[in-house]
Amino acid sequence: MVGPSTGSGTQDADTGTQVVDAGPSTGSGTQLADAGVPVADAGAAVAIPARSIDVPLAWTRTVWNGRAPRQLAAPAASARRRPTWTQAIAGLMGAAALGVLAGAAVALVRTLLSFPFMQDFLAAFPGEYESPIAVEPGFAPWIGWQHFFNVFLMVLIIRSGLRVRTEKRPTAFWTPRNNPKGKISLTLWFHQALDILWLVNGVIFIVLLIVTGHWVRIVPTSWEVFPNALSAALQYVSFDWPHENGWNNYNSLQQLAYFATVFIAAPLAAITGFRMSGLWPKRAERLSKAYPVEWARALHFPIMLYFVAFIIAHVALVMLTGFLRNLNHMYASQDAVTWTGFWVFVASLVVIAAGWFAARPLVIAPIAKAFGQVSSR
């Protein structure tokens, strides 16, 4: 029975239900005569079933047991946007403008060289000078080998360097045995390993240059190198090229280019690369502040672009100034117009191409395991 209530809750001991008073009541429930349904008075208490606190609440499952995938799915290759007609026309117009400027430069330089004072300049400085230090003409076989190995390493260094710059999610890693925290991508390890081989080859090259006296060929020994270099540059632009006699002597522009490449660009590439590598001492705080890594990053890529430009110009001049003779000089060590150097050159290209296609984790990983631990993502 539910009697008069003052609004507080009670519990029925017999039924185990919570009885909540709805407020003061003046009577008990009545029954509708017409419908035959018992109806509680407005002030009657409402009974709510009790809930046990030992039973967990009902919930909808949204997470299931699982494990991480062994290999992440490769991201879908984004479709390259094709240039619009406007961009294509702009590119063609830009190329045409460069062609017009190049033609104008040739015409201007030819006109300049036709003046008497420039003719006197060319006569006084033909583009090369005789070094005061005598050197044996020709190229020794070791120079040819060094040249080939340097080209082989440079191609792979440039390839791996560009891969390091564009690789966002490496699939393989290398960790040194004595430094578990020195984990780097396998591509970066390959790039640094090639750099070390390139430096060793370069040191051997410089030592042999000094021992044999051939350093005179690429190191300026007179101030005449500068006016002769200007003369050679003007002759190249005018397409009335200076006489080539690389077996005995480089012209002054070539000499300055070789000197800058061997003794300036190569050391800068090594210094900047060393600063960005894991070989840099981490505890040398003062040295790191004096030579910030940002400086190295800002210089390293432009230096690579210089090497690419040098290689393109070098190959172009080799092909346009006596292709067979030049190849014989470097690859056959003979001053003759035969096909010997050409076929040696072709064989070297095959080796370089094989190295290019072999530069992938499947081939690199077994080599890297000899110097550390190789793991995958």
C-alpha positions in Angstrom: 0.0 0.0 0.0 1.1 3.5 -0.7 -0.1 6.0 1.8 0.2 9.7 2.1 3.7 10.9 1.0 5.8 14.0 1.6 7.9 13.6 -1.6 10.7 11.4 -0.3 11.6 8.0 -1.9 11.0 4.6 -0.1 11.6 1.0 -1.1 9.1 -1.7 -1.0 10.7 -4.6 0.9 8.5 -7.2 -0.6 8.9 -6.4 -4.3 12.4 -4.8 -4.3 11.3 -1.8 -6.3 12.2 1.8 -5.7 9.1 3.8 -4.9 9.4 7.5 -5.7 6.8 9.8 -4.3 5.4 12.2 -6.8 4.4 14.6 -4.1 1.7 15.0 -1.5 -1.3 12.8 -2.1 -4.7 12.9 -0.6 -6.0 9.5 -1.8 -5.4 6.2 -3.3 -5.8 5.0 -6.8 -9.2 4.8 -8.4 -10.6 2.8 -11.3 -12.2 4.1 -14.5 -15.6 2.7 -14.6 -16.0 3.0 -18.3 -12.6 1.5 -19.4 -12.0 -0.8 -16.5 -8.4 0.4 -16.2 -7.0 1.1 -12.8 -5.5 4.7 -12.7 -3.3 6.1 -10.0 -4.1 9.4 -8.5 -2.0 12.4 -9.6 -0.3 12.4 -6.3 0.4 8.6 -6.2 4.0 7.3 -6.2 5.6 5.9 -9.4 7.5 2.5 -9.1 10.9 2.2 -11.0 12.7 -1.1 -11.3 16.0 -1.2 -9.5 19.3 -1.8 -11.4 22.2 -3.8 -9.9 25.5 -2.0 -9.9 27.3 -5.3 -10.5 26.0 -5.6 -14.0 28.0 -3.5 -16.7 26.1 -1.1 -18.8 25.1 -2.1 -22.3 27.5 -0.7 -25.0 28.1 -1.1 -28.8 31.5 -2.5 -29.8 33.5 -0.4 -32.2 37.1 -1.7 -31.7 38.3 -5.3 -32.3 41.6 -7.0 -31.5 44.1 -7.0 -34.4 47.8 -6.3 -35.2 49.8 -3.9 -37.3 50.4 -4.8 -40.9 53.8 -6.2 -41.7 54.2 -3.9 -44.6 52.6 -0.6 -45.2 50.7 -0.3 -48.5 52.6 1.9 -50.9 50.9 5.3 -51.4 49.1 5.6 -54.6 51.1 7.5 -57.2 49.7 10.9 -57.8 48.8 11.6 -61.3 51.1 14.2 -62.9 49.3 17.2 -64.0 49.7 17.8 -67.7 50.7 21.4 -68.6 47.9 23.5 -70.0 48.1 25.0 -73.5 49.0 28.3 -71.9 51.9 26.8 -70.0 53.1 24.9 -73.1 53.0 28.0 -75.3 54.8 30.0 -72.5 57.5 27.3 -72.4 58.0 27.3 -76.1 58.1 31.1 -76.1 60.7 31.0 -73.3 62.8 28.5 -75.2 62.6 30.6 -78.4 63.6 33.7 -76.3 66.7 31.9 -75.0 67.5 30.9 -78.6 67.2 34.5 -79.7 69.4 35.7 -76.9 72.0 33.0 -77.7 72.1 34.0 -81.3 72.4 37.7 -80.3 75.3 36.9 -78.0 77.1 35.0 -80.9 76.5 37.9 -83.3 77.6 40.5 -80.7 80.9 38.6 -79.8 81.7 38.0 -83.4 81.3 41.7 -84.1 83.4 42.6 -81.1 86.2 40.2 -82.2 86.3 41.8 -85.6 87.7 45.1 -84.2 91.5 45.6 -84.5 92.1 46.0 -80.8 90.3 42.6 -80.1 92.3 41.0 -82.9 95.5 42.2 -81.1 94.1 40.8 -77.8 93.5 37.4 -79.4 97.0 37.4 -80.8 98.6 38.2 -77.5 96.4 35.8 -75.6 95.3 32.9 -77.9 93.5 31.0 -75.1 96.4 29.1 -73.5 99.9 29.7 -72.2 103.0 27.7 -71.8 103.6 26.6 -68.3 107.1 27.5 -66.8 107.1 24.0 -65.3 107.7 21.2 -67.8 105.4 18.2 -67.8 105.4 15.0 -69.8 102.6 15.1 -72.4 99.9 12.5 -72.6 97.7 10.6 -70.1 99.0 7.7 -68.0 96.7 4.6 -67.8 96.0 5.3 -64.1 94.4 8.6 -65.1 92.0 6.7 -67.4 91.1 4.4 -64.6 90.6 7.2 -62.1 88.5 9.1 -64.6 86.2 6.1 -65.2 85.8 5.3 -61.5 85.1 8.9 -60.7 82.4 9.1 -63.3 80.9 5.8 -62.0 80.8 7.1 -58.5 79.5 10.6 -59.4 76.6 9.1 -61.3 75.5 6.9 -58.4 76.1 9.7 -55.9 73.9 12.1 -57.8 71.2 9.4 -58.2 71.2 8.4 -54.5 71.4 12.1 -53.4 68.3 13.0 -55.4 66.6 9.9 -54.0 67.4 11.0 -50.4 65.9 14.4 -51.1 62.6 12.9 -52.5 62.2 9.8 -50.3 59.5 10.5 -47.7 58.9 7.0 -46.3 62.0 4.8 -46.6 61.3 1.1 -46.7 64.7 -0.1 -45.4 67.1 1.2 -42.7 70.7 0.7 -41.7 71.9 0.8 -38.0 75.6 0.7 -37.0 76.5 -2.0 -34.6 78.2 0.3 -32.1 75.4 2.9 -32.1 71.8 1.7 -32.1 70.6 5.3 -32.1 72.4 6.1 -35.4 69.6 4.5 -37.5 69.4 6.0 -41.0 67.6 5.0 -44.2 69.4 2.5 -46.5 69.4 5.1 -49.3 71.3 7.6 -47.1 73.8 4.9 -46.1 74.4 4.0 -49.7 74.9 7.7 -50.5 77.4 8.2 -47.7 79.2 4.9 -48.6 79.6 6.2 -52.2 80.9 9.5 -50.8 83.6 7.8 -48.9 84.7 5.8 -51.9 84.7 9.0 -54.0 86.9 10.8 -51.4 89.3 7.9 -51.3 89.5 7.9 -55.1 90.0 11.7 -55.1 92.8 11.6 -52.5 94.6 8.9 -54.6 94.1 11.0 -57.7 95.7 14.1 -56.1 98.6 12.1 -54.7 99.4 10.6 -58.1 99.1 14.1 -59.7 101.7 15.5 -57.3 104.0 12.5 -57.6 104.0 12.4 -61.4 104.0 16.2 -61.9 100.8 16.2 -63.8 99.3 18.7 -61.3 100.7 21.4 -63.6 98.0 20.6 -66.2 95.1 21.6 -63.9 96.8 24.1 -61.6 97.4 27.7 -62.9 101.1 28.6 -62.8 100.9 32.1 -64.3 98.7 35.1 -64.1 98.3 34.8 -67.9 95.7 32.2 -67.2 93.0 34.9 -66.7 93.3 36.9 -70.0 93.7 33.6 -71.8 90.6 32.2 -70.2 88.7 35.3 -71.3 90.0 34.8 -74.8 89.0 31.2 -74.9 85.5 32.0 -73.6 85.0 34.6 -76.3 86.2 32.2 -78.9 83.7 29.5 -77.7 80.8 32.0 -77.7 81.7 33.1 -81.2 81.8 29.4 -82.4 85.3 30.1 -83.6 86.8 27.7 -81.0 90.4 27.7 -79.8 92.7 25.1 -81.0 92.4 21.9 -78.9 95.6 20.1 -77.9 94.6 18.3 -74.7 97.3 15.7 -75.1 99.9 18.4 -74.4 98.1 21.3 -72.6 94.6 22.4 -71.6 93.4 25.9 -72.6 93.2 28.3 -69.8 89.4 28.1 -69.4 89.6 24.4 -69.1 92.4 24.7 -66.6 90.4 27.0 -64.4 87.3 24.8 -64.6 89.3 21.7 -63.7 91.0 23.5 -60.8 87.7 24.8 -59.5 86.2 21.4 -59.7 89.0 19.4 -58.1 90.2 21.8 -55.5 87.1 23.9 -54.6 83.9 22.2 -55.5 85.0 18.7 -54.4 86.2 19.8 -50.9 83.1 21.9 -50.4 80.9 18.9 -51.3 82.9 16.8 -48.8 82.7 19.4 -46.0 79.0 20.0 -46.4 78.2 16.4 -46.7 80.2 15.5 -43.6 78.4 18.2 -41.6 75.0 16.7 -42.5 76.1 13.1 -41.9 76.0 11.0 -38.7 79.8 11.2 -38.5 79.7 14.8 -37.3 80.5 14.9 -33.6 77.3 15.6 -31.7 79.0 16.9 -28.6 81.1 19.6 -30.4 78.6 22.4 -29.5 81.0 25.2 -30.3 82.0 23.7 -33.6 78.3 23.1 -34.5 77.5 26.7 -33.6 80.4 28.0 -35.8 79.3 25.8 -38.7 75.5 25.4 -38.5 74.0 22.5 -40.4 71.7 24.9 -42.2 74.7 26.4 -44.0 75.7 22.9 -45.2 72.2 22.2 -46.5 72.1 25.5 -48.3 75.4 24.8 -50.1 75.3 21.0 -50.7 72.5 20.9 -53.3 73.9 23.9 -55.4 77.3 22.2 -55.4 75.6 19.1 -56.9 74.0 21.3 -59.6 77.5 22.6 -60.4 78.8 19.1 -60.9 75.9 18.3 -63.2 76.5 21.4 -65.2 80.3 20.7 -65.4 79.6 17.1 -66.6 77.2 18.3 -69.3 79.7 20.9 -70.6 82.6 18.5 -70.4 80.8 15.8 -72.4 79.6 18.3 -74.9 83.2 19.6 -75.5 84.6 16.1 -75.8 82.0 15.3 -78.5 82.4 18.5 -80.4 86.2 18.9 -80.4 87.4 15.6 -81.8 85.3 12.8 -80.4 87.5 9.8 -81.2 90.8 11.5 -80.4 89.6 12.8 -77.1 88.2 9.3 -76.1 91.6 7.8 -77.1 93.4 10.3 -74.9 91.4 9.3 -71.8 90.4 5.7 -72.3 93.3 4.3 -74.5 96.2 6.5 -73.4 97.2 7.3 -77.0 97.1 10.3 -79.3 95.5 8.8 -82.3 92.2 8.8 -84.2 91.1 5.2 -83.8 88.1 3.3 -82.3 89.9 1.8 -79.4 89.0 4.5 -76.9 85.4 4.6 -78.2 84.8 0.9 -77.4 86.4 1.2 -74.0 84.1 4.1 -73.4 81.1 2.1 -74.5 82.1 -0.7 -72.1 82.4 1.9 -69.3 78.9 3.1 -70.0 77.6 -0.5 -69.8 79.2 -0.8 -66.3 77.7 2.5 -65.2 74.2 1.5 -66.5 74.5 -1.8 -64.6 75.4 0.1 -61.4 72.5 2.5 -61.9 69.9 -0.4 -62.2 71.6 -2.4 -59.4 71.3 0.5 -56.9 68.2 -0.8 -55.2 67.6 -2.3 -51.7 67.6 -5.9 -53.0 71.3 -5.5 -54.0 72.4 -2.9 -51.5 71.0 -4.6 -48.3 73.4 -7.6 -48.4 76.4 -5.2 -48.7 75.1 -3.0 -46.0 74.7 -6.0 -43.6 78.5 -6.4 -43.6 78.8 -3.1 -41.9 75.7 -2.9 -39.7 72.2 -4.1 -39.2 69.6 -3.8 -42.0 65.9 -3.7 -41.1 62.6 -2.9 -42.8 59.7 -0.7 -41.7 
